[in-house]
Amino acid sequence: MVVHVLGNAALDTTFRLSRFPQAGETLNADGASVALGGKGANQALAALRAGAEATLWAAVGGDAEADLVRRALLAEGLSDRGLTALDLPTDRSTILVETSGENRIVSAVACARAFDPAASGWAEEARTGDVLVLQGNLAPDATRAALETGRALGLRTVLNASPLDEGRAMPLAPAAVLVVNRGEGEALTGESEPGRIARNLAARGGAAVVTLGGEGAVYTEAREGAPRRVPAYPARALDTSGAGDVFCGTLAARLALGDGFEAAIRLAIWAGALAVTRPGTFGCGPTRDEFQTELEKDDA
């Protein structure tokens, strides 16, 4: 089964700092880098490395930055055939990372907001049983329409409700699996306790996963199901900015490959824990070999 990721691809400029600047303050960074990112690209690569066939469907600009995006995808074994070229600047993100590993991110997402998945050709390639993954970067109407199309085609749909923008409604239904972190879950439900968040979201239909960083995750598979907690893997955080994407991409891949829900979550938590120990977002998760080694441990 194929994982179809409808999302965004961007160039990330990351600055590493001993602390975040205060309002009006200028700090010199300890280091800086430019690399491929964007939640869609990050999740597609994580899904590919976790063992699934994966395709990224996204929009890029008609500029030199788009060529960098294409080359980075191809270098990692992802196809660029799902990219739509628009007469806009390729999306960019600036990421500030503190010594503790915490991050702050600002993104320019004109291509993602203008992207029309219905015109990209993904639905013509999708087959019953495939997994469809979306995030919060596309226009809400486009996200809702893609989820409805995925359900009609018999796909398992996964919505990572991130980023959440003020004033933009997140179309939570009809996603079969909804993935949020604690802050996003609280914003969507008004609840603060992870189990209550999961129950509230699952009551809208489908399964819900609430990621808790160093505390693991809480999930429920059904509207009436009792929330269950999956413990974290110990990790010393260097950069947390890509961990959520690695979690979501890994989860989607393992569901596509037929893993049970909790088994997929456990592997996704492990992958996210490894991701926080590495810099950057695109490719910060486990390699194919690392995934294989971990899966062989579980089979032993």
C-alpha positions in Angstrom: 0.0 0.0 0.0 1.1 3.5 -0.8 1.3 6.5 1.6 0.1 9.7 -0.3 1.3 12.8 1.6 -0.6 15.9 0.6 1.3 18.8 2.1 4.1 21.3 1.7 7.7 21.4 0.8 9.9 24.3 2.0 13.4 25.4 2.4 14.3 25.6 6.1 16.8 28.1 7.4 17.8 27.0 10.9 19.6 29.1 13.5 21.1 27.5 16.6 21.2 29.8 19.7 22.1 29.5 23.3 18.7 31.1 24.0 15.8 32.7 22.2 16.0 36.5 21.6 13.8 38.8 23.6 11.6 41.4 21.9 13.7 43.9 20.0 16.9 42.0 20.7 19.4 40.8 18.0 21.5 37.7 18.8 24.4 36.1 16.9 23.7 32.5 16.2 26.1 29.7 17.1 25.4 28.2 13.7 23.1 28.2 10.7 22.0 25.9 7.9 19.7 25.7 4.9 18.0 22.4 4.1 14.7 20.9 2.7 11.8 20.9 5.1 8.1 21.4 5.2 5.8 19.1 7.1 4.7 17.3 4.0 8.3 16.6 2.8 9.4 15.5 6.3 6.5 13.1 6.7 6.9 11.6 3.2 10.5 10.8 3.9 9.8 9.4 7.3 7.1 7.1 5.7 9.5 6.0 3.0 12.3 5.2 5.5 9.8 3.3 7.7 9.2 0.9 4.9 6.3 2.2 2.9 6.1 3.3 -0.7 5.5 7.1 -0.3 4.7 10.0 -2.7 4.7 13.6 -1.8 2.1 15.8 -3.5 2.9 19.5 -2.9 3.4 22.9 -4.6 6.7 24.7 -5.2 7.5 28.0 -6.9 8.9 28.7 -10.3 12.2 29.8 -8.8 15.7 28.4 -8.2 14.6 27.3 -4.7 12.2 24.9 -6.3 15.1 23.2 -8.0 16.8 22.7 -4.6 13.6 21.1 -3.4 13.5 18.7 -6.3 17.1 17.7 -6.0 16.8 17.1 -2.2 13.7 14.8 -2.7 15.4 12.8 -5.4 18.6 12.4 -3.4 16.5 10.7 -0.7 14.7 8.4 -3.0 11.4 10.3 -3.2 10.0 11.2 -6.6 9.4 14.9 -7.6 6.6 13.9 -10.0 4.0 15.0 -7.4 5.2 18.6 -7.3 3.1 21.3 -8.9 4.9 24.4 -10.0 3.2 27.7 -9.3 4.0 31.3 -10.1 4.9 32.1 -6.5 8.0 32.0 -4.3 8.8 28.5 -3.0 7.8 28.3 0.7 10.4 29.1 3.3 10.7 28.6 7.1 13.0 30.1 9.7 13.6 27.9 12.7 15.3 29.1 15.9 16.6 26.2 18.0 17.8 26.7 21.6 20.5 24.7 23.3 17.7 22.8 25.1 16.3 21.6 21.8 13.2 23.7 22.0 12.3 25.6 18.8 10.3 28.5 17.4 9.3 28.5 13.7 7.9 31.1 11.3 6.9 30.0 7.8 5.9 31.6 4.5 3.4 29.2 2.9 2.0 30.9 -0.2 2.5 27.8 -2.3 0.9 25.5 0.2 -2.1 27.8 0.6 -2.5 28.1 -3.2 -2.0 24.3 -3.8 -5.1 22.5 -5.2 -4.6 18.8 -4.5 -7.6 17.9 -6.7 -5.6 19.1 -9.7 -2.4 17.4 -8.8 -3.4 13.9 -9.9 -3.0 12.1 -6.5 -6.6 10.7 -6.6 -6.0 9.1 -10.0 -3.1 7.1 -8.5 -4.6 6.2 -5.2 -6.0 2.7 -4.6 -8.3 1.2 -2.0 -6.2 0.5 1.2 -3.7 3.2 0.6 -3.1 5.8 3.3 -3.7 9.5 2.8 -1.8 12.0 5.1 -2.6 15.7 5.4 -1.5 18.5 7.8 -2.6 22.1 8.5 -0.6 23.9 5.9 -3.1 23.7 3.0 -6.3 25.8 2.7 -9.0 24.3 4.9 -11.4 23.7 2.0 -8.7 21.9 0.1 -7.9 19.7 3.1 -11.5 18.9 3.7 -12.1 18.0 0.1 -9.0 15.8 0.0 -10.1 14.0 3.1 -13.6 13.4 1.7 -12.1 12.1 -1.6 -9.8 9.8 0.3 -12.7 8.3 2.3 -14.8 7.9 -0.9 -11.9 6.0 -2.5 -11.5 3.7 0.4 -8.2 5.2 1.8 -7.3 5.3 5.4 -7.0 9.0 6.1 -4.5 10.6 8.6 -4.7 14.3 9.6 -1.9 15.9 11.5 -3.6 19.0 12.9 -0.5 21.1 12.7 0.1 23.9 12.3 -3.0 25.4 13.9 -3.5 29.0 12.7 -5.8 31.4 14.6 -9.0 32.1 12.8 -8.7 29.1 10.4 -11.0 26.2 11.1 -9.3 22.8 11.0 -11.5 20.3 9.2 -11.1 17.4 11.6 -13.7 15.2 10.0 -13.7 13.0 8.1 -10.2 11.9 9.1 -9.9 8.3 10.2 -6.9 9.1 12.4 -6.3 12.5 14.0 -2.8 13.3 15.4 -2.2 16.3 17.6 0.3 17.3 20.2 -0.9 18.4 23.7 -1.1 22.1 22.9 -3.0 21.5 19.6 -5.4 19.2 21.4 -6.1 21.7 24.1 -6.7 24.4 21.5 -9.2 22.2 19.6 -11.1 20.8 22.6 -10.7 23.1 25.5 -9.4 20.1 27.5 -6.0 20.0 29.2 -5.8 16.3 30.3 -4.5 14.1 27.4 -7.0 11.4 27.9 -9.9 13.8 27.8 -8.4 15.4 24.7 -8.2 12.0 23.0 -11.8 11.1 24.0 -13.1 14.4 22.8 -11.5 14.2 19.4 -12.4 10.5 18.9 -16.1 11.4 19.7 -16.0 13.3 16.4 -15.3 10.1 14.6 -12.2 8.0 14.0 -9.1 7.4 16.2 -7.1 10.1 18.0 -3.5 10.2 19.0 -2.2 12.9 21.4 1.6 13.1 21.4 3.3 14.2 24.6 6.9 14.6 23.8 9.1 13.0 26.5 5.9 11.5 28.1 5.0 9.3 25.1 1.5 9.4 23.7 -2.2 8.8 24.6 -4.6 7.3 22.0 -8.0 5.9 21.6 -9.2 4.0 18.5 -12.9 4.4 18.8 -15.6 6.8 19.9 -16.3 4.9 23.1 -12.8 3.5 23.6 -10.9 4.2 26.8 -7.7 6.2 26.2 -4.4 4.2 26.5 -1.0 5.5 27.2 2.2 4.4 25.3 5.4 5.3 27.1 8.2 7.4 25.7 11.7 6.3 24.7 14.5 8.1 26.6 16.2 10.7 24.5 18.4 13.7 25.1 16.9 16.5 23.0 19.1 18.4 20.6 16.4 19.7 18.2 12.7 18.9 18.6 11.6 20.7 15.4 11.1 17.6 13.2 10.0 15.0 15.8 6.3 15.4 15.2 6.7 14.9 11.5 8.8 11.8 11.9 6.1 10.4 14.3 3.3 11.1 11.9 5.1 9.8 8.8 6.2 6.6 10.6 2.7 6.0 12.0 1.2 6.3 8.5 3.8 4.0 7.0 3.3 1.3 9.5 -0.5 1.5 9.2 -0.1 1.2 5.4 2.0 -1.9 6.0 -0.6 -3.6 8.2 0.7 -3.0 11.7 -1.7 -2.8 14.6 -2.5 0.7 15.8 -0.6 0.4 19.1 2.4 -1.2 17.4 2.5 1.6 14.9 2.4 4.2 17.6 5.2 2.5 19.6 7.5 2.5 16.5 6.5 6.1 15.8 7.4 7.2 19.3 10.8 5.5 19.0 11.4 7.2 15.7 10.4 10.6 17.1 12.7 10.1 20.1 15.6 9.4 17.8 14.7 12.5 15.7 15.1 14.9 18.6 18.7 13.8 19.0 19.6 15.1 15.5 19.6 18.5 14.0 17.1 19.7 11.3 13.8 18.4 10.1 14.1 16.6 6.7 15.9 13.3 7.4 16.3 13.8 11.1 14.5 10.5 11.8 15.8 7.0 11.6 17.5 5.7 8.5 16.1 2.7 6.7 18.7 0.5 8.3 17.9 1.9 11.8 14.2 1.1 11.2 15.0 -2.4 10.1 17.2 -3.0 13.1 14.5 -1.8 15.5 11.8 -3.9 13.7 14.0 -7.0 14.0 14.3 -6.4 17.7 10.6 -6.4 18.0 10.4 -9.7 16.0 13.0 -11.4 18.1 
